[in-house]
């Protein structure tokens, strides 16, 4: 991990059960180069959505973490195969829990690829999203360390920001950030002398504290706020002390660290008999002496307990990774302020902290009731259907439907499908004829959308039909979708729950990765069974017309309706159906369709046997590196291929490939729908 001091990467190797057993195998520190540290500083509190710099720094930072892991393994004699998990904290560049935001740079997927070891990352976001401070997270590790030692005790970590963990005589834990640690003093010394820190506190020891400035700093509202509470390293960056001589500035900032810790002691349930100090601050003799005098208690370095004080936080996040993997809580009401003990989780790998992950709830009856209440309030809810996950809104609420367009970045001329449970419900909004009654009696509920004339007295938002006289409507078969519609008591407008033009989501994680917090709440109902958007059939004119192929095939429709026209060509404006735009369902990695071989740097989306599929320059596709070949169906099953399409494209899109070669897929049955999606994903009709 790397802390707010920005000094470098700490890596520790432990064996643990995430509870009482901890065995230590090794530790090392890899200092940041001056150039990388400067680049990281330039990312602090930057708008990461708009910064190419942040993305570049994150990549380099992750690569450095990968090298640290490899160095630690070489030092300890272990191999990657011996390691179960990496706990990857990353580098904090912003922390604002009051805005439900925290950002730690670090690409978990990239680190896993570099090391070949599964990665648990993004430790803080879930707690912040649940209403917690997202910090401190180490207290549960401090609790384990306190076993067998004098209590009540306070474990004080003085990193860039300082935090304290109180462990009571009965093992109860309370924790919070106390205020500045080393960050302000380190920044001051760096600016004035070029040194990275005040060695032994020697500069501060020669100076005189400016009492007026210290008093003003300690008057900050943070110090009277009740814990739990947390702090950003830049919360006290105002240049109050900039005019002071270097020694006096150092003395004042060192005193600020000491006195903020003293103030924190007033919030503890009882006076600690022992203060155990970890982090870089324990090496500052001036600060340590000041603490012992001011606290009136025994103050020791954690090294005095036979532990490596430099390793504690790295060990802690390895410990937290195991707890996360096992579903054990890592944050608690008395540590971060979260409402209930919150389990860690293995986050969907993401890059750049672009969005806080949305709330994901298993689709229990209680969760569906909660989701319906949010829809009734005009909020968005992502939910499973048998086709893909949809981003739902109350279809009668203009503002709610408009929020779908905003969340997805969806063109406002692109209509959305409305979901109902029964034909009788649909007839309140659209006009049925004999053909519609026949086809819905066979395929509803199911993956079939009808385009029908919109009733003049329809209460559906005009945004759902993009101002057209027709309306797309369907009855989903997924039980969660049907329960949600019933609980709301109104139709739900729901396009696919992904950023417009990108891959459609078939899992809750796909939704979270694409939309982030824009998804609002996600009801998790497993993987979408069909894996393709619904078939769209236009019955608003004389000739039944297929506008979008899907699981209900052209042959299925023809068997019951006779002649069915096909109009699946792309359009650039005024589509009658979702999915008619040219570039749609698209991964970031370029696609090459109907490939007969694989070029250098490409991955392969296969269909059927790979036996004779070659690689340009020699060799066979079956020998390409693991993870760069995905087979929609090795038996040539189109139903299986449809279910795998978006999921496999998602996976290949994370591999950093130059392109994706796509084998030929028959243009019949479900193949028609698969090829339609692939053409749009490629951005042009082939």
TIVEXKE-45169 format. One record per residue (C-alpha): residue in one letter; y, x, z. Coordinates in steps of 0.05 Angstrom, whole numbers, plus 32768, in hexadecimal, padded with zeros to 4 digits. Layout:
// residues N
aYXZ
...
// end
This chain:
// residues 686
x800080008000
x804980147FFC
x807C7FFC802F
x80C67FEC802F
x80D68035803F
x80C680447FF6
x80A78087800A
x806580827FE5
x801F80657FE2
x7FF18064801E
x7FA7805B8010
x7F7180518045
x7F2680468040
x7F03801D8075
x7EC47FF58081
x7ED17FB480A5
x7EB87F6D80AE
x7F017F5480B2
x7EF87F4780FC
x7EE57F798133
x7EC07FAF810C
x7EEB7FE680ED
x7ED1802980D6
x7F03805B80B7
x7EEE808A807F
x7F2F80A98066
x7F7880A58056
x7FAB80C68029
x7FF480BE8017
x800F80C87FD0
x805B80D07FD3
x808480AE7F9E
x80A680DE7F6E
x80F180DD7F74
x80F480BE7F2E
x80C580847F3F
x80E780777F82
x812A80737F5E
x810D80427F2C
x80EF80177F63
x813380157F87
x81527FFC7F46
x81217FC07F4A
x81357FA97F8F
x814B7F607F8C
x814D7F617F40
x81427F207F1A
x80FB7F327F08
x80F47EFA7ED4
x81297F1D7EA9
x811B7F667EB6
x80F27F907E87
x81007FCA7EB8
x80D97FA77EEF
x809D7F9D7EC2
x809C7FE67EAF
x80A37FFD7EF7
x806C7FCE7F0C
x803D7FEC7ED8
x804C80337EEE
x804780207F37
x800380017F2D
x7FE9803D7F07
x800080697F41
x7FD9803D7F71
x7F9C80457F45
x7FA380907F48
x7FA9808C7F94
x7F6880657F98
x7F4580987F6C
x7F6080D17F96
x7F4980B17FD7
x7F0380A67FBB
x7EFF80EE7FA5
x7F1781057FEA
x7EE480DB8010
x7EA980E47FE1
x7EA2809A7FD1
x7E9F807C7F8B
x7EBC803B7F6F
x7E77801C7F73
x7E7780267FBE
x7EB67FFD7FC7
x7EB67FB17FCD
x7F007FA27FCB
x7F457FBF7FC5
x7F7D7FA07FEE
x7FBB7FAA7FC4
x7FFC7F9A7FE7
x802A7FB77FB2
x80747FC87FBA
x80A37F947FD7
x80E37F8E7FAF
x80FC7F4B7FCB
x80EB7F1F8006
x810F7EDC8010
x80E07EAC8034
x81197E7A803F
x81177E727FF3
x80CA7E727FF3
x80CC7EB37FCE
x80AE7EF87FD8
x80A07F2D7FA3
x80727F697FA7
x806C7F917F67
x80257FA07F54
x7FF67F887F1D
x7FB37F777F3E
x7F8F7F6E7EFB
x7FA67FB27EE3
x7F927FD47F24
x7F4C7FB47F1F
x7F467FCD7ED8
x7F5C80147EEA
x7F2D801A7F25
x7EF37FED7F13
x7EF87FCD7F58
x7F0A7F847F68
x7F517F7D7F82
x7F6D7F4E7FB7
x7FB87F4B7FAF
x7FF67F1F7FB9
x7FEB7F198004
x802E7EFA8016
x803C7EC47FE3
x800B7E8F7FFC
x80277E938042
x806F7E8E8029
x805C7E537FFD
x803D7E31803A
x807E7E378061
x80717E7A8083
x809C7EB98084
x80677EE0805E
x806F7F178092
x80587F3980BB
x800F7F3880A5
x7FF57F7580CB
x7FF27F528110
x7FAA7F3B8108
x7F977F8480FD
x7FC07F98813A
x7F997F648162
x7F597F87814E
x7F767FCC8160
x7F8B7FB381A5
x7F447FA781BB
x7F347FD381F7
x7F7C7FE88204
x7FAF7FD68239
x7FCF7F91822F
x7FFF7F708228
x80117FA381F2
x80437FA581B9
x80307FC58177
x80717FDA8157
x80717FEE810D
x80B0801280F8
x80AE801480AD
x80E880038080
x80ED7FC380A9
x80D27FC380F0
x80A27F8E810C
x80807F83814E
x803C7F658160
x80347F4D81A7
x7FEC7F4A81C0
x7FE57F258202
x7FB47F31823A
x7F877EFA821E
x7F8D7F1481D7
x7FC27EE281BF
x7FEF7EFD8188
x80387EF48177
x805D7F1B8141
x809E7F1F811B
x80CE7F4F80F9
x80FD7F6F812B
x81327F8980FB
x813F7FC980D5
x810D800280DA
x8116804180B1
x813480238071
x817E80258083
x817A806A80A4
x81508086806A
x8181806A8037
x81BC8088805D
x819C80CE8062
x818880CC8019
x81CF80B98003
x81F080EE802F
x81C18129802B
x818D811C7FF5
x8155811F8029
x812280E6802B
x812880DA8076
x814580F480B7
x810F812680CC
x8101811E8117
x814180F6811D
x816781388120
x81A4811F80FA
x81AA80E08125
x81A2810A8164
x81E181328152
x820B80F48146
x823280C1816F
x82238077816B
x825D804C8152
x825A80158186
x82857FE4815F
x825B7FE88120
x821B7FE48148
x82357FA6816C
x82477F85812A
x82027F94810D
x81DF7F78814A
x82087F388145
x81E17F248106
x81C27EDF810D
x817C7EFC8101
x817A7F188148
x81857ED6816B
x81567EAF813C
x81157E9A815D
x80D67EBB8141
x80AD7EBB8118
x80DF7EDA80E8
x80E07F0E80B2
x81147F3A8090
x81237F59804D
x81317FA4804E
x81777F978030
x818D7F628062
x81BD7F948083
x81D47FB98045
x821E7FAA8051
x82447FED8051
x825F7FE78099
x824D803080A8
x825E80508066
x829D80728080
x8279809580BA
x826680DF80BB
x821D80E980A9
x820880F880F1
x822D80BD810E
x8212808E80D8
x81CB80A680E7
x81D5809E8132
x81F180578129
x81B8804280FB
x818380608129
x81A2803B8163
x81A17FFB8139
x815680028130
x814B800F817A
x81787FD78193
x815D7FA48162
x81177FB3817E
x81317FAC81C5
x814F7F6881B3
x810C7F538197
x80EA7F6081DA
x810F7F2481F8
x80E57EF681CC
x80A17F1081E4
x80787EE58214
x80737F1D8247
x808C7F64824F
x805C7F94822B
x803E7FCA8256
x80367FF68219
x805B7FFD81D7
x8030801C819F
x805A80348164
x8040803D811D
x8064804980DB
x8092808280C8
x80C280718101
x8090808C8134
x80A080D28119
x80EB80CA8128
x80F080EA816D
x813780D08176
x81218088816B
x80E3808F8196
x810A80AC81D0
x813E807581C9
x8108804081CB
x80E7805A820A
x812A805C822F
x814180188216
x81007FF2821F
x80EF800D8264
x80A580118251
x807380438238
x807D805181EE
x8048807881C8
x803680898180
x7FF980648168
x7FDB80A9815A
x7FD280B081A6
x7F9D807981A1
x7F7480A68173
x7F8C80838134
x7FB2809E80F7
x7FF7807F80FD
x8005808A80B3
x7FC6806380A0
x7FCF802380C8
x7FF07FF78094
x7FC3800E805C
x7F8680018088
x7FA47FBD809B
x7FA87FA58053
x7F607FBC8046
x7F4E7F938084
x7F777F58806B
x7F557F5C8026
x7F117F538047
x7F2B7F188070
x7F497EFA8032
x7F087F02800C
x7EE37EE08045
x7F157EA7804B
x7F2C7EBD8091
x7F747EB180A5
x7FA67EEA809F
x7FE57EC780B6
x7FF17E9880F1
x80267E6B810F
x80397EA08141
x803D7ED9810F
x805D7EBE80CF
x806F7E7780E5
x80407E5680B4
x802D7E1080CC
x7FE37E2080D4
x7FB97E5F80D0
x7FB97E728087
x7F807E948064
x7F8D7ECC8033
x7F737EC57FED
x7F647EEE7FB0
x7F9F7EDD7F85
x7F9B7ED27F3B
x7FB37F167F22
x7FFB7F117F0C
x80327F417EF8
x80787F467F10
x80787F0F7F45
x80927EE17F10
x80867EA27F39
x806D7E907F7D
x80297E727F74
x80287E267F7B
x80037E007FB0
x7FBA7DF37F9B
x7F947DBD7FBF
x7F4B7DAA7FB7
x7F4B7D637F9C
x7F357D3E7FDA
x7F4B7CF67FE5
x7F817D0E8014
x7F9B7D417FE1
x7F9C7D0C7FAA
x7FC57CDF7FD8
x7FF57D187FE3
x7FF97D267F99
x80067CDC7F89
x803F7CDB7FBC
x805F7D177F9A
x805A7CF67F56
x807A7CB77F73
x80B47CE47F8B
x80BF7CFC7F44
x809C7D407F4E
x80687D617F22
x801E7D687F31
x7FEA7D8E7F08
x7FA67D6D7F07
x7F637D747EE5
x7F4B7D4A7EAB
x7F0B7D517E85
x7F327D737E4C
x7F627DA47E6D
x7F907DA47EAA
x7FCC7D777EA1
x80137D7D7EBD
x80217D377ED6
x805E7D0E7EE5
x806C7CC47EF1
x806F7CAC7EA8
x80A27C767EBA
x80D47CA87ED8
x81037CC97EA6
x81167D027ED5
x80CE7D107EE7
x80B87D137E9D
x80F47D3F7E8D
x80DC7D6E7EC4
x809B7D787E9C
x80C37D917E61
x80EC7DC07E8D
x80AE7DDB7EB2
x80897DE97E71
x80C47DFE7E46
x80AC7DC77E17
x80D67DB17DDB
x80F27D6C7DE9
x80DB7D527DA5
x80937D5D7DB8
x80757D1C7DD5
x80487D1B7E12
x80097CF37E1E
x80097CBC7E52
x7FCA7CB37E7C
x7FB07C707E95
x7F6D7C587EB1
x7F5D7C1A7E88
x7F6C7BF87E46
x7F8D7BC07E6E
x7FBE7BF37E8B
x7FCD7C117E47
x7FDD7BCC7E2A
x801B7BC97E57
x80397C017E2E
x801B7C027DE8
x80007BCF7DB6
x7FB57BCE7DAA
x7F947BB57D6B
x7F4A7BA97D5C
x7F3F7BF27D49
x7F5D7C0B7D8A
x7F337BDA7DB3
x7EF47BF07D8E
x7EFF7C3B7D95
x7F157C387DDE
x7ED77C0E7DEF
x7EAE7C497DD8
x7ED67C877DEC
x7F017C727E27
x7F037C8D7E5B
x7EFD7CD07E38
x7F1F7D067E0F
x7F3F7CD87DDB
x7F8A7CCB7DD5
x7FA37C927DAA
x7FE77C8F7D88
x7FFB7C457D8A
x803A7C1C7D80
x80657C1E7DBE
x80757BD97DDC
x80BF7BC77DDE
x80B97BB57E27
x80947BF57E39
x80AC7C147E7B
x80957C597E67
x80CC7C8E7E62
x80E37C967E1A
x80DA7CE17E24
x808E7CD77E23
x80927CC07DDB
x80CC7CEE7DC8
x80F37CB17DB0
x80BD7C9D7D7E
x80A67C547D76
x805F7C6C7D87
x803E7C837DC7
x80047CB27DD5
x7FD77C967E0B
x7F917CA27E27
x7F627C937E61
x7F457CD37E7F
x7EFF7CD47E9A
x7F087D097ECF
x7F007CE87F14
x7F3B7D0F7F32
x7F697CF97EFA
x7F537CB17F01
x7F5B7CB07F4D
x7FA17CCF7F46
x7FB77C9A7F14
x7F9C7C637F42
x7FBE7C817F7F
x80017C857F5A
x7FFA7C3E7F3E
x801F7C537EFF
x800E7C797EBF
x80137CC57EC1
x80347CED7E89
x800E7D2E7E82
x800D7D647E4D
x7FE37DA27E5A
x7FF97DC87E99
x80107E097E78
x804F7E287E5F
x805F7E0A7E1B
x803C7E2E7DE2
x800C7E557E0E
x7FC27E4D7E1C
x7FAE7E0A7E39
x7F927E0E7E80
x7F4A7DFC7E92
x7F4D7E137EDB
x7F7F7E0D7F14
x7F8A7E587F10
x7F9E7E537EC7
x7FD37E207EDB
x7FED7E4B7F13
x7FEF7E897EE6
x80147E667EAF
x80457E397ED4
x80497E577F19
x80727E2D7F49
x80897E027F0F
x80467DDE7F15
x805A7DC17F58
x80177DAE7F76
x7FD47DBB7F55
x7F987D8F7F63
x7F5A7DBA7F5A
x7F207D967F3B
x7EF77DCF7F1E
x7EF67DE77ED6
x7F077DB57EA0
x7EC47DA17E80
x7EDB7D977E38
x7F0C7DD17E36
x7F347DB57DFB
x7F6D7D837DFA
x7F5C7D3C7DE7
x7F507D247DA1
x7F8F7D007D88
x7F847CC47D59
x7FBF7CA07D3B
x7FB37C557D35
x7FFC7C437D2B
x7FF57C3B7CE0
x7FC47C1D7CAF
x7F977C5A7CAA
x7F787C787CE9
x7F907CC07CE8
x7F767CFC7D0F
x7FB27D247D28
x7F8F7D547D57
x7F457D637D58
x7F217D647D9B
x7EE07D537DBE
x7EDE7D0F7D9C
x7ED07D297D57
x7EE57D117D12
x7E9D7CFE7D06
x7E9C7CD57D46
x7ED97CAE7D31
x7EC17CA37CEA
x7E807C877D04
x7EA57C4D7D23
x7EE57C467CFA
x7ECF7C597CB5
x7F017C837C8F
x7F2E7CAE7CBB
x7F667CD87C9C
x7F727D1E7CB7
x7FB97D397CC1
x7FB17D777CEB
x7FE47DA17CC6
x801A7DC07CF1
x80607DA37CF6
x80A17DC27D0D
x80C57D837D25
x80B87D3B7D3B
x806D7D407D47
x804A7CFE7D56
x80187D227D82
x80177D5D7DB1
x7FF87D9B7D93
x80147D947D4D
x80467DCD7D54
x80377E0C7D2E
x80317E3E7D68
x800B7E1C7D9F
x7FD57E2E7DD2
x7FE87E777DC5
x7FD47EB57DED
x80037EF17DED
x7FD07F1C7DC9
x7FD07F127D7D
x7F947EEF7D5F
x7F717F027D1E
x7F477EC87D06
x7F067EC87CDE
x7EFB7F117CEE
x7EBE7F347CD1
x7EC87F737CFA
x7EF07F8D7D36
x7F2A7FBD7D2D
x7F3E7FF57D5C
x7F607FDA7D9B
x7F487F927D90
x7F1C7F677DBB
x7EEC7F347D9E
x7EE77EE97DA6
x7EA17EDF7D8B
x7E787EA27D76
x7E2E7EA97D6E
x7E067EE87D64
x7E297F2C7D67
x7DEF7F507D48
x7E127F627D06
x7E5A7F607D1E
x7E767FA57D11
x7EAF7FD07D2B
x7EDE7FEE7CF8
x7ECD80387CF3
x7E85802E7D09
x7E5B800E7D3F
x7E4F7FC77D55
x7E797F957D7D
x7E427F8C7DB1
x7E517FD47DC8
x7E9B7FC97DD4
x7EB37FD47E1C
x7EA37F9F7E50
x7ED67F687E54
x7EF07F707E0C
x7EBB7F437DED
x7EB67EF97DFE
x7E837ECC7DDB
x7E967E837DD7
x7E4C7E747DCD
x7E167EA77DBD
x7DEA7E6D7DA4
x7E207E507D76
x7E297E117DA0
x7E6D7DF27D8F
x7E707DC87DCE
x7E667E067DF8
x7E997E2B7DCD
x7ECE7DF67DD8
x7EC57DF87E23
x7ECC7E447E24
x7F067E4B7DF2
x7F447E4C7E1D
x7F227E6E7E58
x7F0A7EA87E2D
x7F4D7EAF7E0A
x7F6D7EB27E4F
x7F3E7EEA7E63
x7F487F137E23
x7F937F0A7E29
x7F937F327E6A
x7F707F707E4D
x7FAC7F927E2D
x7F8D7F8E7DE8
x7FB27F9A7DA6
x7F937F5B7D8A
x7F587F2B7D8E
x7F287F267D54
x7F0B7EE07D4E
x7EC97ED47D2B
x7EC17E9C7CF9
x7EB27E577D17
x7E967E1E7CED
x7ECC7DEA7CDC
x7EA17DAE7CED
x7E9A7D827D2A
x7EBB7DA37D66
x7EC57DE07D3B
x7EFE7DBA7D19
x7F227DB57D5C
x7F137DFD7D70
x7F2E7E187D2E
x7F6B7DEB7D34
x7F7B7E0B7D78
x7F6E7E517D5E
x7F9B7E487D21
x7FD47E307D4E
x7FC57E687D80
x7FCC7E9A7D46
x80107E7C7D36
x80027E697CEF
x7FD17E3F7CC8
x7F9B7E6A7CAA
// end
